[in-house]
Amino acid sequence: MKFPSDDDGQVLKMLYKEGVDFKEPQNVDFFVAVPDKSSGESVLKSLRDEGFSCELEQDDETEEWTCFCLIKMLLNYDDIIDIQKRLDELSKPYDGYSDGWAVMVE
């Protein structure tokens, strides 16, 4: 299977090599970095209004705020890029930005 040579493509390639089934929907966590709790709550509302299932959390060590959005989906490069762009658009008015994604591998 061929993957683009950018960061997202490399993560997909790694998941493929780990044996993740690309024909079955996976739980994908998308991360949206936000500057503070207030901005995070605004981003959270905006994302939920658009149908995303998200939670806002603060890292105990770094004290950084992040919205975590869980989407069950097929691992498709174009769809992952599109979701990150949408998260960027929705969070930008509150100084947030899409900050990657991950899949838990068992």
Gaussian input, Z-matrix of N, CA and C with variables (Angstrom, degrees):
# hf/3-21g

backbone

0 1
 N
 C     1     B1
 C     2     B2     1     A1
 N     3     B3     2     A2     1     D1
 C     4     B4     3     A3     2     D2
 C     5     B5     4     A4     3     D3
 N     6     B6     5     A5     4     D4
 C     7     B7     6     A6     5     D5
 C     8     B8     7     A7     6     D6
 N     9     B9     8     A8     7     D7
 C    10    B10     9     A9     8     D8
 C    11    B11    10    A10     9     D9
 N    12    B12    11    A11    10    D10
 C    13    B13    12    A12    11    D11
 C    14    B14    13    A13    12    D12
 N    15    B15    14    A14    13    D13
 C    16    B16    15    A15    14    D14
 C    17    B17    16    A16    15    D15
 N    18    B18    17    A17    16    D16
 C    19    B19    18    A18    17    D17
 C    20    B20    19    A19    18    D18
 N    21    B21    20    A20    19    D19
 C    22    B22    21    A21    20    D20
 C    23    B23    22    A22    21    D21
 N    24    B24    23    A23    22    D22
 C    25    B25    24    A24    23    D23
 C    26    B26    25    A25    24    D24
 N    27    B27    26    A26    25    D25
 C    28    B28    27    A27    26    D26
 C    29    B29    28    A28    27    D27
 N    30    B30    29    A29    28    D28
 C    31    B31    30    A30    29    D29
 C    32    B32    31    A31    30    D30
 N    33    B33    32    A32    31    D31
 C    34    B34    33    A33    32    D32
 C    35    B35    34    A34    33    D33
 N    36    B36    35    A35    34    D34
 C    37    B37    36    A36    35    D35
 C    38    B38    37    A37    36    D36
 N    39    B39    38    A38    37    D37
 C    40    B40    39    A39    38    D38
 C    41    B41    40    A40    39    D39
 N    42    B42    41    A41    40    D40
 C    43    B43    42    A42    41    D41
 C    44    B44    43    A43    42    D42
 N    45    B45    44    A44    43    D43
 C    46    B46    45    A45    44    D44
 C    47    B47    46    A46    45    D45
 N    48    B48    47    A47    46    D46
 C    49    B49    48    A48    47    D47
 C    50    B50    49    A49    48    D48
 N    51    B51    50    A50    49    D49
 C    52    B52    51    A51    50    D50
 C    53    B53    52    A52    51    D51
 N    54    B54    53    A53    52    D52
 C    55    B55    54    A54    53    D53
 C    56    B56    55    A55    54    D54
 N    57    B57    56    A56    55    D55
 C    58    B58    57    A57    56    D56
 C    59    B59    58    A58    57    D57
 N    60    B60    59    A59    58    D58
 C    61    B61    60    A60    59    D59
 C    62    B62    61    A61    60    D60
 N    63    B63    62    A62    61    D61
 C    64    B64    63    A63    62    D62
 C    65    B65    64    A64    63    D63
 N    66    B66    65    A65    64    D64
 C    67    B67    66    A66    65    D65
 C    68    B68    67    A67    66    D66
 N    69    B69    68    A68    67    D67
 C    70    B70    69    A69    68    D68
 C    71    B71    70    A70    69    D69
 N    72    B72    71    A71    70    D70
 C    73    B73    72    A72    71    D71
 C    74    B74    73    A73    72    D72
 N    75    B75    74    A74    73    D73
 C    76    B76    75    A75    74    D74
 C    77    B77    76    A76    75    D75
 N    78    B78    77    A77    76    D76
 C    79    B79    78    A78    77    D77
 C    80    B80    79    A79    78    D78
 N    81    B81    80    A80    79    D79
 C    82    B82    81    A81    80    D80
 C    83    B83    82    A82    81    D81
 N    84    B84    83    A83    82    D82
 C    85    B85    84    A84    83    D83
 C    86    B86    85    A85    84    D84
 N    87    B87    86    A86    85    D85
 C    88    B88    87    A87    86    D86
 C    89    B89    88    A88    87    D87
 N    90    B90    89    A89    88    D88
 C    91    B91    90    A90    89    D89
 C    92    B92    91    A91    90    D90
 N    93    B93    92    A92    91    D91
 C    94    B94    93    A93    92    D92
 C    95    B95    94    A94    93    D93
 N    96    B96    95    A95    94    D94
 C    97    B97    96    A96    95    D95
 C    98    B98    97    A97    96    D96
 N    99    B99    98    A98    97    D97
 C   100   B100    99    A99    98    D98
 C   101   B101   100   A100    99    D99
 N   102   B102   101   A101   100   D100
 C   103   B103   102   A102   101   D101
 C   104   B104   103   A103   102   D102
 N   105   B105   104   A104   103   D103
 C   106   B106   105   A105   104   D104
 C   107   B107   106   A106   105   D105
 N   108   B108   107   A107   106   D106
 C   109   B109   108   A108   107   D107
 C   110   B110   109   A109   108   D108
 N   111   B111   110   A110   109   D109
 C   112   B112   111   A111   110   D110
 C   113   B113   112   A112   111   D111
 N   114   B114   113   A113   112   D112
 C   115   B115   114   A114   113   D113
 C   116   B116   115   A115   114   D114
 N   117   B117   116   A116   115   D115
 C   118   B118   117   A117   116   D116
 C   119   B119   118   A118   117   D117
 N   120   B120   119   A119   118   D118
 C   121   B121   120   A120   119   D119
 C   122   B122   121   A121   120   D120
 N   123   B123   122   A122   121   D121
 C   124   B124   123   A123   122   D122
 C   125   B125   124   A124   123   D123
 N   126   B126   125   A125   124   D124
 C   127   B127   126   A126   125   D125
 C   128   B128   127   A127   126   D126
 N   129   B129   128   A128   127   D127
 C   130   B130   129   A129   128   D128
 C   131   B131   130   A130   129   D129
 N   132   B132   131   A131   130   D130
 C   133   B133   132   A132   131   D131
 C   134   B134   133   A133   132   D132
 N   135   B135   134   A134   133   D133
 C   136   B136   135   A135   134   D134
 C   137   B137   136   A136   135   D135
 N   138   B138   137   A137   136   D136
 C   139   B139   138   A138   137   D137
 C   140   B140   139   A139   138   D138
 N   141   B141   140   A140   139   D139
 C   142   B142   141   A141   140   D140
 C   143   B143   142   A142   141   D141
 N   144   B144   143   A143   142   D142
 C   145   B145   144   A144   143   D143
 C   146   B146   145   A145   144   D144
 N   147   B147   146   A146   145   D145
 C   148   B148   147   A147   146   D146
 C   149   B149   148   A148   147   D147
 N   150   B150   149   A149   148   D148
 C   151   B151   150   A150   149   D149
 C   152   B152   151   A151   150   D150
 N   153   B153   152   A152   151   D151
 C   154   B154   153   A153   152   D152
 C   155   B155   154   A154   153   D153
 N   156   B156   155   A155   154   D154
 C   157   B157   156   A156   155   D155
 C   158   B158   157   A157   156   D156
 N   159   B159   158   A158   157   D157
 C   160   B160   159   A159   158   D158
 C   161   B161   160   A160   159   D159
 N   162   B162   161   A161   160   D160
 C   163   B163   162   A162   161   D161
 C   164   B164   163   A163   162   D162
 N   165   B165   164   A164   163   D163
 C   166   B166   165   A165   164   D164
 C   167   B167   166   A166   165   D165
 N   168   B168   167   A167   166   D166
 C   169   B169   168   A168   167   D167
 C   170   B170   169   A169   168   D168
 N   171   B171   170   A170   169   D169
 C   172   B172   171   A171   170   D170
 C   173   B173   172   A172   171   D171
 N   174   B174   173   A173   172   D172
 C   175   B175   174   A174   173   D173
 C   176   B176   175   A175   174   D174
 N   177   B177   176   A176   175   D175
 C   178   B178   177   A177   176   D176
 C   179   B179   178   A178   177   D177
 N   180   B180   179   A179   178   D178
 C   181   B181   180   A180   179   D179
 C   182   B182   181   A181   180   D180
 N   183   B183   182   A182   181   D181
 C   184   B184   183   A183   182   D182
 C   185   B185   184   A184   183   D183
 N   186   B186   185   A185   184   D184
 C   187   B187   186   A186   185   D185
 C   188   B188   187   A187   186   D186
 N   189   B189   188   A188   187   D187
 C   190   B190   189   A189   188   D188
 C   191   B191   190   A190   189   D189
 N   192   B192   191   A191   190   D190
 C   193   B193   192   A192   191   D191
 C   194   B194   193   A193   192   D192
 N   195   B195   194   A194   193   D193
 C   196   B196   195   A195   194   D194
 C   197   B197   196   A196   195   D195
 N   198   B198   197   A197   196   D196
 C   199   B199   198   A198   197   D197
 C   200   B200   199   A199   198   D198
 N   201   B201   200   A200   199   D199
 C   202   B202   201   A201   200   D200
 C   203   B203   202   A202   201   D201
 N   204   B204   203   A203   202   D202
 C   205   B205   204   A204   203   D203
 C   206   B206   205   A205   204   D204
 N   207   B207   206   A206   205   D205
 C   208   B208   207   A207   206   D206
 C   209   B209   208   A208   207   D207
 N   210   B210   209   A209   208   D208
 C   211   B211   210   A210   209   D209
 C   212   B212   211   A211   210   D210
 N   213   B213   212   A212   211   D211
 C   214   B214   213   A213   212   D212
 C   215   B215   214   A214   213   D213
 N   216   B216   215   A215   214   D214
 C   217   B217   216   A216   215   D215
 C   218   B218   217   A217   216   D216
 N   219   B219   218   A218   217   D217
 C   220   B220   219   A219   218   D218
 C   221   B221   220   A220   219   D219
 N   222   B222   221   A221   220   D220
 C   223   B223   222   A222   221   D221
 C   224   B224   223   A223   222   D222
 N   225   B225   224   A224   223   D223
 C   226   B226   225   A225   224   D224
 C   227   B227   226   A226   225   D225
 N   228   B228   227   A227   226   D226
 C   229   B229   228   A228   227   D227
 C   230   B230   229   A229   228   D228
 N   231   B231   230   A230   229   D229
 C   232   B232   231   A231   230   D230
 C   233   B233   232   A232   231   D231
 N   234   B234   233   A233   232   D232
 C   235   B235   234   A234   233   D233
 C   236   B236   235   A235   234   D234
 N   237   B237   236   A236   235   D235
 C   238   B238   237   A237   236   D236
 C   239   B239   238   A238   237   D237
 N   240   B240   239   A239   238   D238
 C   241   B241   240   A240   239   D239
 C   242   B242   241   A241   240   D240
 N   243   B243   242   A242   241   D241
 C   244   B244   243   A243   242   D242
 C   245   B245   244   A244   243   D243
 N   246   B246   245   A245   244   D244
 C   247   B247   246   A246   245   D245
 C   248   B248   247   A247   246   D246
 N   249   B249   248   A248   247   D247
 C   250   B250   249   A249   248   D248
 C   251   B251   250   A250   249   D249
 N   252   B252   251   A251   250   D250
 C   253   B253   252   A252   251   D251
 C   254   B254   253   A253   252   D252
 N   255   B255   254   A254   253   D253
 C   256   B256   255   A255   254   D254
 C   257   B257   256   A256   255   D255
 N   258   B258   257   A257   256   D256
 C   259   B259   258   A258   257   D257
 C   260   B260   259   A259   258   D258
 N   261   B261   260   A260   259   D259
 C   262   B262   261   A261   260   D260
 C   263   B263   262   A262   261   D261
 N   264   B264   263   A263   262   D262
 C   265   B265   264   A264   263   D263
 C   266   B266   265   A265   264   D264
 N   267   B267   266   A266   265   D265
 C   268   B268   267   A267   266   D266
 C   269   B269   268   A268   267   D267
 N   270   B270   269   A269   268   D268
 C   271   B271   270   A270   269   D269
 C   272   B272   271   A271   270   D270
 N   273   B273   272   A272   271   D271
 C   274   B274   273   A273   272   D272
 C   275   B275   274   A274   273   D273
 N   276   B276   275   A275   274   D274
 C   277   B277   276   A276   275   D275
 C   278   B278   277   A277   276   D276
 N   279   B279   278   A278   277   D277
 C   280   B280   279   A279   278   D278
 C   281   B281   280   A280   279   D279
 N   282   B282   281   A281   280   D280
 C   283   B283   282   A282   281   D281
 C   284   B284   283   A283   282   D282
 N   285   B285   284   A284   283   D283
 C   286   B286   285   A285   284   D284
 C   287   B287   286   A286   285   D285
 N   288   B288   287   A287   286   D286
 C   289   B289   288   A288   287   D287
 C   290   B290   289   A289   288   D288
 N   291   B291   290   A290   289   D289
 C   292   B292   291   A291   290   D290
 C   293   B293   292   A292   291   D291
 N   294   B294   293   A293   292   D292
 C   295   B295   294   A294   293   D293
 C   296   B296   295   A295   294   D294
 N   297   B297   296   A296   295   D295
 C   298   B298   297   A297   296   D296
 C   299   B299   298   A298   297   D297
 N   300   B300   299   A299   298   D298
 C   301   B301   300   A300   299   D299
 C   302   B302   301   A301   300   D300
 N   303   B303   302   A302   301   D301
 C   304   B304   303   A303   302   D302
 C   305   B305   304   A304   303   D303
 N   306   B306   305   A305   304   D304
 C   307   B307   306   A306   305   D305
 C   308   B308   307   A307   306   D306
 N   309   B309   308   A308   307   D307
 C   310   B310   309   A309   308   D308
 C   311   B311   310   A310   309   D309
 N   312   B312   311   A311   310   D310
 C   313   B313   312   A312   311   D311
 C   314   B314   313   A313   312   D312
 N   315   B315   314   A314   313   D313
 C   316   B316   315   A315   314   D314
 C   317   B317   316   A316   315   D315

   B1=1.4580
   B2=1.5250
   B3=1.3272
   B4=1.4652
   B5=1.5297
   B6=1.3336
   B7=1.4609
   B8=1.5230
   B9=1.3515
   B10=1.4701
   B11=1.5290
   B12=1.3247
   B13=1.4663
   B14=1.5259
   B15=1.3476
   B16=1.4646
   B17=1.5343
   B18=1.3350
   B19=1.4695
   B20=1.5258
   B21=1.3384
   B22=1.4659
   B23=1.5240
   B24=1.3204
   B25=1.4579
   B26=1.5134
   B27=1.3311
   B28=1.4628
   B29=1.5284
   B30=1.3405
   B31=1.4716
   B32=1.5271
   B33=1.3238
   B34=1.4651
   B35=1.5271
   B36=1.3159
   B37=1.4661
   B38=1.5336
   B39=1.3258
   B40=1.4570
   B41=1.5390
   B42=1.3501
   B43=1.4636
   B44=1.5241
   B45=1.3233
   B46=1.4639
   B47=1.5324
   B48=1.3421
   B49=1.4666
   B50=1.5322
   B51=1.3453
   B52=1.4736
   B53=1.5264
   B54=1.3370
   B55=1.4586
   B56=1.5171
   B57=1.3376
   B58=1.4615
   B59=1.5303
   B60=1.3325
   B61=1.4623
   B62=1.5283
   B63=1.3206
   B64=1.4568
   B65=1.5309
   B66=1.3343
   B67=1.4630
   B68=1.5203
   B69=1.3379
   B70=1.4619
   B71=1.5296
   B72=1.3474
   B73=1.4699
   B74=1.5359
   B75=1.3243
   B76=1.4642
   B77=1.5317
   B78=1.3295
   B79=1.4635
   B80=1.5261
   B81=1.3247
   B82=1.4634
   B83=1.5208
   B84=1.3434
   B85=1.4625
   B86=1.5173
   B87=1.3278
   B88=1.4578
   B89=1.5264
   B90=1.3278
   B91=1.4614
   B92=1.5223
   B93=1.3348
   B94=1.4591
   B95=1.5204
   B96=1.3266
   B97=1.4631
   B98=1.5260
   B99=1.3228
   B100=1.4644
   B101=1.5248
   B102=1.3453
   B103=1.4679
   B104=1.5314
   B105=1.3310
   B106=1.4659
   B107=1.5283
   B108=1.3188
   B109=1.4574
   B110=1.5228
   B111=1.3217
   B112=1.4651
   B113=1.5320
   B114=1.3352
   B115=1.4694
   B116=1.5232
   B117=1.3199
   B118=1.4605
   B119=1.5139
   B120=1.3323
   B121=1.4635
   B122=1.5222
   B123=1.3392
   B124=1.4675
   B125=1.5267
   B126=1.3279
   B127=1.4703
   B128=1.5247
   B129=1.3141
   B130=1.4609
   B131=1.5302
   B132=1.3262
   B133=1.4668
   B134=1.5205
   B135=1.3237
   B136=1.4551
   B137=1.5308
   B138=1.3223
   B139=1.4602
   B140=1.5237
   B141=1.3208
   B142=1.4702
   B143=1.5253
   B144=1.3419
   B145=1.4657
   B146=1.5338
   B147=1.3237
   B148=1.4691
   B149=1.5307
   B150=1.3281
   B151=1.4573
   B152=1.5166
   B153=1.3258
   B154=1.4626
   B155=1.5256
   B156=1.3226
   B157=1.4553
   B158=1.5311
   B159=1.3412
   B160=1.4688
   B161=1.5213
   B162=1.3287
   B163=1.4628
   B164=1.5218
   B165=1.3296
   B166=1.4652
   B167=1.5216
   B168=1.3277
   B169=1.4620
   B170=1.5231
   B171=1.3419
   B172=1.4581
   B173=1.5237
   B174=1.3210
   B175=1.4621
   B176=1.5288
   B177=1.3314
   B178=1.4665
   B179=1.5268
   B180=1.3257
   B181=1.4694
   B182=1.5247
   B183=1.3421
   B184=1.4692
   B185=1.5232
   B186=1.3497
   B187=1.4595
   B188=1.5287
   B189=1.3456
   B190=1.4600
   B191=1.5262
   B192=1.3417
   B193=1.4549
   B194=1.5225
   B195=1.3388
   B196=1.4641
   B197=1.5237
   B198=1.3439
   B199=1.4651
   B200=1.5191
   B201=1.3159
   B202=1.4609
   B203=1.5236
   B204=1.3216
   B205=1.4640
   B206=1.5240
   B207=1.3148
   B208=1.4611
   B209=1.5216
   B210=1.3294
   B211=1.4623
   B212=1.5237
   B213=1.3226
   B214=1.4724
   B215=1.5226
   B216=1.3355
   B217=1.4620
   B218=1.5223
   B219=1.3276
   B220=1.4484
   B221=1.5219
   B222=1.3152
   B223=1.4635
   B224=1.5274
   B225=1.3240
   B226=1.4568
   B227=1.5208
   B228=1.3261
   B229=1.4632
   B230=1.5259
   B231=1.3353
   B232=1.4713
   B233=1.5249
   B234=1.3368
   B235=1.4643
   B236=1.5283
   B237=1.3160
   B238=1.4691
   B239=1.5265
   B240=1.3307
   B241=1.4677
   B242=1.5266
   B243=1.3442
   B244=1.4712
   B245=1.5224
   B246=1.3180
   B247=1.4668
   B248=1.5323
   B249=1.3314
   B250=1.4681
   B251=1.5340
   B252=1.3185
   B253=1.4769
   B254=1.5175
   B255=1.3433
   B256=1.4724
   B257=1.5325
   B258=1.3117
   B259=1.4674
   B260=1.5338
   B261=1.3348
   B262=1.4701
   B263=1.5164
   B264=1.3286
   B265=1.4672
   B266=1.5242
   B267=1.3339
   B268=1.4592
   B269=1.5245
   B270=1.3333
   B271=1.4694
   B272=1.5334
   B273=1.3163
   B274=1.4731
   B275=1.5369
   B276=1.3541
   B277=1.4774
   B278=1.5265
   B279=1.3314
   B280=1.4735
   B281=1.5297
   B282=1.3248
   B283=1.4717
   B284=1.5286
   B285=1.3335
   B286=1.4488
   B287=1.5202
   B288=1.3208
   B289=1.4672
   B290=1.5277
   B291=1.3273
   B292=1.4550
   B293=1.5228
   B294=1.3422
   B295=1.4610
   B296=1.5343
   B297=1.3442
   B298=1.4564
   B299=1.5089
   B300=1.3281
   B301=1.4577
   B302=1.5250
   B303=1.3288
   B304=1.4654
   B305=1.5215
   B306=1.3221
   B307=1.4557
   B308=1.5208
   B309=1.3159
   B310=1.4640
   B311=1.5195
   B312=1.3203
   B313=1.4574
   B314=1.5123
   B315=1.3289
   B316=1.4726
   B317=1.4997
   A1=108.69
   A2=117.65
   A3=122.82
   A4=110.18
   A5=115.99
   A6=121.81
   A7=108.90
   A8=117.34
   A9=119.75
   A10=110.61
   A11=116.54
   A12=120.18
   A13=114.21
   A14=118.06
   A15=119.54
   A16=109.85
   A17=117.06
   A18=121.37
   A19=112.26
   A20=116.85
   A21=119.71
   A22=111.00
   A23=116.28
   A24=120.61
   A25=112.19
   A26=116.24
   A27=120.12
   A28=111.65
   A29=116.92
   A30=119.94
   A31=109.30
   A32=116.96
   A33=119.87
   A34=110.97
   A35=116.52
   A36=121.26
   A37=110.24
   A38=116.63
   A39=121.12
   A40=110.64
   A41=116.34
   A42=120.11
   A43=110.75
   A44=116.30
   A45=121.45
   A46=110.15
   A47=115.98
   A48=120.64
   A49=111.66
   A50=116.45
   A51=120.88
   A52=111.74
   A53=115.95
   A54=119.49
   A55=114.84
   A56=117.96
   A57=120.64
   A58=108.34
   A59=116.65
   A60=122.29
   A61=110.05
   A62=116.69
   A63=122.17
   A64=112.60
   A65=116.69
   A66=120.45
   A67=111.75
   A68=116.12
   A69=122.07
   A70=109.44
   A71=118.00
   A72=119.46
   A73=110.91
   A74=115.40
   A75=122.44
   A76=109.40
   A77=116.33
   A78=120.59
   A79=107.74
   A80=115.39
   A81=121.00
   A82=108.55
   A83=116.60
   A84=122.06
   A85=108.33
   A86=116.49
   A87=121.83
   A88=107.06
   A89=116.17
   A90=121.57
   A91=110.22
   A92=115.94
   A93=121.92
   A94=107.41
   A95=116.17
   A96=121.16
   A97=108.93
   A98=116.02
   A99=122.28
   A100=109.02
   A101=117.37
   A102=119.66
   A103=115.46
   A104=117.59
   A105=119.96
   A106=110.15
   A107=116.58
   A108=121.92
   A109=111.91
   A110=117.02
   A111=121.19
   A112=111.04
   A113=116.25
   A114=120.38
   A115=110.10
   A116=115.74
   A117=120.82
   A118=112.68
   A119=117.09
   A120=120.51
   A121=110.69
   A122=116.98
   A123=120.61
   A124=111.08
   A125=116.77
   A126=121.13
   A127=109.60
   A128=116.52
   A129=122.01
   A130=110.62
   A131=117.03
   A132=121.39
   A133=110.62
   A134=116.88
   A135=121.56
   A136=111.05
   A137=116.81
   A138=121.03
   A139=111.60
   A140=116.14
   A141=119.53
   A142=111.00
   A143=116.52
   A144=120.38
   A145=111.35
   A146=116.31
   A147=121.70
   A148=112.12
   A149=116.55
   A150=120.53
   A151=115.66
   A152=117.96
   A153=120.43
   A154=109.98
   A155=116.16
   A156=122.63
   A157=107.08
   A158=116.73
   A159=120.74
   A160=112.29
   A161=113.92
   A162=122.80
   A163=108.14
   A164=116.48
   A165=122.25
   A166=108.47
   A167=115.70
   A168=119.94
   A169=110.46
   A170=114.70
   A171=121.03
   A172=108.38
   A173=116.26
   A174=121.96
   A175=108.82
   A176=116.79
   A177=121.18
   A178=112.68
   A179=116.78
   A180=120.17
   A181=112.94
   A182=116.65
   A183=119.95
   A184=112.42
   A185=116.24
   A186=123.62
   A187=112.52
   A188=117.40
   A189=121.14
   A190=109.65
   A191=115.43
   A192=122.08
   A193=109.90
   A194=115.48
   A195=121.20
   A196=109.74
   A197=115.12
   A198=120.79
   A199=107.06
   A200=116.33
   A201=122.46
   A202=107.58
   A203=117.09
   A204=121.83
   A205=108.67
   A206=116.45
   A207=121.60
   A208=109.30
   A209=115.86
   A210=121.60
   A211=108.07
   A212=116.08
   A213=120.36
   A214=105.98
   A215=115.64
   A216=119.93
   A217=110.72
   A218=114.87
   A219=120.07
   A220=108.01
   A221=116.89
   A222=120.73
   A223=108.87
   A224=114.14
   A225=121.78
   A226=108.06
   A227=116.79
   A228=121.90
   A229=112.45
   A230=117.14
   A231=120.19
   A232=112.07
   A233=116.74
   A234=120.08
   A235=110.82
   A236=117.34
   A237=121.24
   A238=110.36
   A239=116.87
   A240=121.18
   A241=110.28
   A242=116.21
   A243=120.23
   A244=111.63
   A245=117.89
   A246=121.38
   A247=109.66
   A248=117.67
   A249=120.15
   A250=110.87
   A251=117.31
   A252=120.69
   A253=110.58
   A254=116.07
   A255=120.45
   A256=110.38
   A257=117.18
   A258=120.79
   A259=110.33
   A260=116.12
   A261=120.87
   A262=111.14
   A263=116.16
   A264=121.39
   A265=111.42
   A266=116.54
   A267=120.86
   A268=113.28
   A269=117.01
   A270=119.70
   A271=113.06
   A272=117.78
   A273=121.57
   A274=113.41
   A275=119.31
   A276=118.65
   A277=113.72
   A278=117.11
   A279=121.76
   A280=110.88
   A281=116.73
   A282=123.35
   A283=113.20
   A284=116.76
   A285=121.06
   A286=110.31
   A287=116.00
   A288=120.11
   A289=109.74
   A290=114.63
   A291=121.00
   A292=108.62
   A293=115.75
   A294=120.11
   A295=111.90
   A296=115.04
   A297=118.65
   A298=114.48
   A299=113.63
   A300=120.95
   A301=108.98
   A302=115.05
   A303=119.30
   A304=109.76
   A305=114.55
   A306=122.84
   A307=106.74
   A308=116.85
   A309=120.42
   A310=108.81
   A311=116.32
   A312=121.70
   A313=108.18
   A314=115.50
   A315=119.88
   A316=111.90
   D1=137.78
   D2=-179.22
   D3=-97.29
   D4=141.58
   D5=178.54
   D6=-131.72
   D7=145.87
   D8=175.72
   D9=-58.41
   D10=157.56
   D11=-174.95
   D12=-90.12
   D13=10.17
   D14=176.39
   D15=-85.58
   D16=-178.11
   D17=-176.45
   D18=-58.75
   D19=-44.10
   D20=-178.60
   D21=-63.73
   D22=-42.12
   D23=177.97
   D24=-62.91
   D25=-38.03
   D26=179.96
   D27=-68.01
   D28=-36.72
   D29=177.01
   D30=-65.71
   D31=-43.16
   D32=177.82
   D33=-61.00
   D34=-41.80
   D35=179.17
   D36=-61.72
   D37=-42.99
   D38=178.64
   D39=-62.74
   D40=-44.54
   D41=179.25
   D42=-62.27
   D43=-39.71
   D44=178.82
   D45=-62.19
   D46=-44.28
   D47=179.60
   D48=-67.04
   D49=-27.95
   D50=177.76
   D51=-75.53
   D52=-7.93
   D53=177.81
   D54=93.93
   D55=13.58
   D56=177.59
   D57=-65.54
   D58=134.97
   D59=-177.93
   D60=-81.27
   D61=109.53
   D62=-178.08
   D63=-76.99
   D64=-6.68
   D65=178.99
   D66=-92.99
   D67=-8.26
   D68=178.94
   D69=-111.52
   D70=138.75
   D71=176.55
   D72=-59.58
   D73=140.43
   D74=179.84
   D75=-117.89
   D76=155.20
   D77=172.98
   D78=-82.52
   D79=114.71
   D80=-178.42
   D81=-111.31
   D82=125.02
   D83=174.85
   D84=-93.82
   D85=122.76
   D86=173.27
   D87=-104.50
   D88=138.84
   D89=-176.86
   D90=-109.84
   D91=134.52
   D92=174.93
   D93=-123.08
   D94=113.04
   D95=179.43
   D96=-78.72
   D97=137.38
   D98=178.22
   D99=-132.60
   D100=151.23
   D101=-173.93
   D102=-72.94
   D103=-26.58
   D104=-176.75
   D105=-162.53
   D106=175.91
   D107=-176.57
   D108=-62.14
   D109=-43.99
   D110=-178.19
   D111=-60.75
   D112=-47.65
   D113=177.28
   D114=-62.48
   D115=-40.72
   D116=179.69
   D117=-60.72
   D118=-40.27
   D119=178.74
   D120=-66.50
   D121=-36.83
   D122=177.03
   D123=-67.59
   D124=-42.54
   D125=177.21
   D126=-62.86
   D127=-44.75
   D128=180.00
   D129=-55.81
   D130=-46.78
   D131=178.95
   D132=-62.46
   D133=-45.20
   D134=179.79
   D135=-60.72
   D136=-44.66
   D137=-179.41
   D138=-67.11
   D139=-42.20
   D140=179.04
   D141=-65.44
   D142=-37.74
   D143=177.49
   D144=-61.13
   D145=-25.78
   D146=179.17
   D147=-92.47
   D148=4.82
   D149=175.18
   D150=94.60
   D151=4.70
   D152=177.74
   D153=-79.09
   D154=143.90
   D155=174.76
   D156=-96.73
   D157=107.35
   D158=-171.15
   D159=-135.06
   D160=158.58
   D161=173.87
   D162=-134.78
   D163=149.59
   D164=176.77
   D165=-106.93
   D166=129.81
   D167=179.61
   D168=-138.43
   D169=152.55
   D170=174.54
   D171=-111.73
   D172=132.46
   D173=176.98
   D174=-71.05
   D175=127.39
   D176=-177.36
   D177=-62.76
   D178=-36.27
   D179=-176.70
   D180=-82.96
   D181=-50.52
   D182=-175.24
   D183=-87.74
   D184=-17.88
   D185=-176.43
   D186=64.68
   D187=15.50
   D188=176.80
   D189=-80.58
   D190=147.97
   D191=-179.84
   D192=-100.51
   D193=139.58
   D194=179.60
   D195=-142.69
   D196=137.70
   D197=168.41
   D198=-93.41
   D199=127.24
   D200=177.29
   D201=-104.35
   D202=123.39
   D203=178.75
   D204=-114.65
   D205=121.94
   D206=-179.91
   D207=-99.28
   D208=126.02
   D209=178.27
   D210=-131.01
   D211=126.17
   D212=174.29
   D213=-88.72
   D214=118.53
   D215=-172.68
   D216=-157.48
   D217=162.72
   D218=170.16
   D219=-72.81
   D220=144.48
   D221=179.48
   D222=-79.38
   D223=96.88
   D224=-178.52
   D225=-127.81
   D226=124.56
   D227=-175.64
   D228=-52.96
   D229=-51.96
   D230=-176.50
   D231=-61.57
   D232=-39.48
   D233=178.90
   D234=-65.84
   D235=-40.23
   D236=178.79
   D237=-62.94
   D238=-43.53
   D239=177.93
   D240=-62.30
   D241=-44.88
   D242=-179.28
   D243=-61.88
   D244=-42.15
   D245=179.98
   D246=-64.70
   D247=-43.12
   D248=179.19
   D249=-62.48
   D250=-40.03
   D251=177.37
   D252=-62.81
   D253=-42.38
   D254=179.76
   D255=-64.98
   D256=-42.53
   D257=178.17
   D258=-62.31
   D259=-39.61
   D260=175.97
   D261=-59.53
   D262=-48.99
   D263=-178.34
   D264=-59.49
   D265=-44.18
   D266=-176.63
   D267=-73.03
   D268=-28.65
   D269=-176.22
   D270=-95.79
   D271=-18.34
   D272=-175.99
   D273=-56.58
   D274=-41.34
   D275=179.39
   D276=-59.46
   D277=-17.43
   D278=-178.70
   D279=-111.60
   D280=21.00
   D281=-179.94
   D282=63.46
   D283=27.13
   D284=175.77
   D285=-100.38
   D286=169.31
   D287=177.25
   D288=-158.52
   D289=150.71
   D290=176.41
   D291=-63.93
   D292=130.86
   D293=-172.92
   D294=-127.73
   D295=39.34
   D296=175.27
   D297=101.18
   D298=-174.68
   D299=-177.70
   D300=-156.56
   D301=166.43
   D302=-178.88
   D303=-155.97
   D304=156.25
   D305=173.24
   D306=-126.63
   D307=130.71
   D308=176.51
   D309=-75.37
   D310=124.67
   D311=178.68
   D312=-104.74
   D313=128.96
   D314=-178.85
   D315=-81.84

